[in-house]
Amino acid sequence: MQLGFSGFSVDDSIANQVRAEFALRRSAVIPNFLAPDLATELVKLLETASGADRLYHTPDGKQFASDFAFSPASTPAVALRLLMNDESLLSAMERATGKRSLASFAGHVCRHFPAREHFLDWHSDCEGTRMVGMSVNLSARPYEGGRFRLRRKQSEQRRQELLADIHYTEIGWAHIFEIDGDLEHCVTNIDGCEPRSAFAGWFRSTPDRAAFLGDLRPAEPGSADSGKEVKKSSADRLGRGRKAVFQEVDGEVIAICFARENVARLDPIAADVWRHVVECGSVAQAKGRLAVLYDVNREVLDADVDTVVARLVDAGLLEPR
């Protein structure tokens, strides 16, 4: 089970291991959840990303956590928002956890600095439509402390019981845990000098992924109203941008290029051009396919495709091969 620049993939042996561990401990570790190249780029971008200290309170006003929260508009946060709302990933998590209707994932990127006494005390995430929690390690270096613990709450019918005590420092590793009214979790304090950074959040039953990604609407490379003059690409052999992540939603493509640090949303026509160029690996071959699909003058089609391709190359969503 791994997320990379090209999307989500599943290793059956790892998936079976995660499923068995989750059934036993209501939580599970996912090794190498982020592909190494993606994890390295995200960690690098965090070094210059902005944010601020933030406090967290229970509904009755009790503070249970504090951290340094990175801006939700930062490239790592947006990229992970896109990647985590992949349909195949949501389906895989349903199979791994036995939960039905995992419709979207909402998360944030945060950091615990030991010197600032950041902490995450015992609490329950049982709120709204949250069903399964997840944390992905984005720490540049190994840290001390920061153990995730999950326990069953004490009640008149049963004693308090520790279900999981999880610790790893490998970049890109992750763990998931069940959210339920009888469960609570914490992260122990960070010791030593190195901070702990993570992308943490929840798989939810609502809203669906299309609605959740719907507010990511910047300028649209390849659309008629882009307005930006770009130089026509002279390369015929093109492929998807190696440092960009993509998500298809309702015929559109939402993407962000790490080098540009700018979100792009492609309308259905621009998305179609991007998709065919990536599949063919050639602009000329893509034009041939598109000429069959669209009933327009061939010269007009070729000129329009060249314009869209130029904007996609400029945005880092296509690049020469």
ZISUL-V271030 format. One record per backbone hydrogen bond with DSSP energy under -0.5 kcal/mol. NH is the residue of the N-H (numbers start at 1). CO is the residue of the C=O. If there is no record, write none. Layout:
BEGIN
nh=NH co=CO
nh=NH co=CO
END
This chain:
BEGIN
nh=2 co=9
nh=3 co=33
nh=4 co=7
nh=7 co=4
nh=9 co=2
nh=12 co=10
nh=15 co=11
nh=16 co=12
nh=17 co=13
nh=18 co=14
nh=19 co=15
nh=20 co=16
nh=21 co=17
nh=22 co=18
nh=23 co=19
nh=24 co=20
nh=25 co=21
nh=26 co=22
nh=27 co=21
nh=28 co=176
nh=30 co=174
nh=31 co=29
nh=33 co=30
nh=33 co=172
nh=34 co=172
nh=35 co=3
nh=39 co=35
nh=40 co=36
nh=41 co=37
nh=42 co=38
nh=43 co=39
nh=44 co=40
nh=45 co=41
nh=46 co=42
nh=47 co=43
nh=47 co=44
nh=48 co=45
nh=49 co=45
nh=52 co=69
nh=54 co=67
nh=56 co=65
nh=58 co=62
nh=61 co=58
nh=64 co=56
nh=65 co=56
nh=66 co=119
nh=67 co=54
nh=68 co=111
nh=69 co=52
nh=69 co=67
nh=70 co=68
nh=70 co=109
nh=71 co=50
nh=74 co=71
nh=78 co=74
nh=79 co=75
nh=80 co=76
nh=81 co=77
nh=82 co=78
nh=83 co=79
nh=84 co=80
nh=85 co=81
nh=85 co=82
nh=86 co=83
nh=90 co=86
nh=91 co=87
nh=92 co=88
nh=93 co=89
nh=94 co=90
nh=95 co=91
nh=96 co=92
nh=97 co=93
nh=98 co=94
nh=103 co=101
nh=103 co=204
nh=104 co=204
nh=106 co=202
nh=108 co=200
nh=110 co=108
nh=110 co=198
nh=111 co=68
nh=112 co=196
nh=113 co=111
nh=114 co=112
nh=116 co=113
nh=117 co=114
nh=118 co=113
nh=119 co=66
nh=120 co=187
nh=121 co=64
nh=123 co=185
nh=127 co=125
nh=130 co=127
nh=131 co=203
nh=132 co=203
nh=133 co=177
nh=134 co=201
nh=135 co=175
nh=136 co=199
nh=137 co=173
nh=138 co=197
nh=139 co=197
nh=144 co=191
nh=146 co=189
nh=148 co=166
nh=149 co=186
nh=150 co=164
nh=151 co=184
nh=152 co=161
nh=153 co=182
nh=155 co=158
nh=161 co=152
nh=163 co=150
nh=163 co=161
nh=164 co=150
nh=166 co=148
nh=172 co=137
nh=173 co=170
nh=174 co=30
nh=175 co=135
nh=176 co=28
nh=177 co=133
nh=178 co=26
nh=179 co=131
nh=180 co=178
nh=183 co=180
nh=184 co=151
nh=185 co=123
nh=186 co=149
nh=187 co=120
nh=188 co=147
nh=191 co=144
nh=196 co=112
nh=197 co=195
nh=198 co=110
nh=199 co=136
nh=200 co=108
nh=200 co=198
nh=201 co=134
nh=202 co=106
nh=203 co=132
nh=204 co=104
nh=205 co=129
nh=209 co=103
nh=212 co=208
nh=213 co=209
nh=214 co=211
nh=216 co=213
nh=217 co=215
nh=221 co=219
nh=223 co=220
nh=226 co=223
nh=230 co=228
nh=238 co=236
nh=239 co=319
nh=241 co=317
nh=244 co=241
nh=245 co=256
nh=247 co=254
nh=249 co=252
nh=252 co=249
nh=253 co=266
nh=254 co=247
nh=255 co=264
nh=256 co=245
nh=257 co=262
nh=258 co=243
nh=258 co=256
nh=261 co=257
nh=262 co=257
nh=264 co=255
nh=265 co=219
nh=266 co=253
nh=271 co=267
nh=272 co=268
nh=273 co=269
nh=274 co=270
nh=275 co=271
nh=276 co=272
nh=277 co=273
nh=278 co=274
nh=279 co=275
nh=280 co=276
nh=281 co=277
nh=283 co=236
nh=286 co=282
nh=287 co=283
nh=288 co=284
nh=289 co=285
nh=290 co=286
nh=291 co=287
nh=292 co=288
nh=292 co=289
nh=293 co=289
nh=294 co=290
nh=296 co=294
nh=301 co=297
nh=302 co=298
nh=303 co=299
nh=304 co=300
nh=305 co=301
nh=306 co=302
nh=307 co=303
nh=308 co=304
nh=309 co=305
nh=310 co=306
nh=311 co=307
nh=312 co=308
nh=313 co=309
nh=314 co=310
nh=315 co=311
nh=316 co=313
nh=317 co=312
nh=318 co=312
nh=319 co=239
nh=321 co=237
END
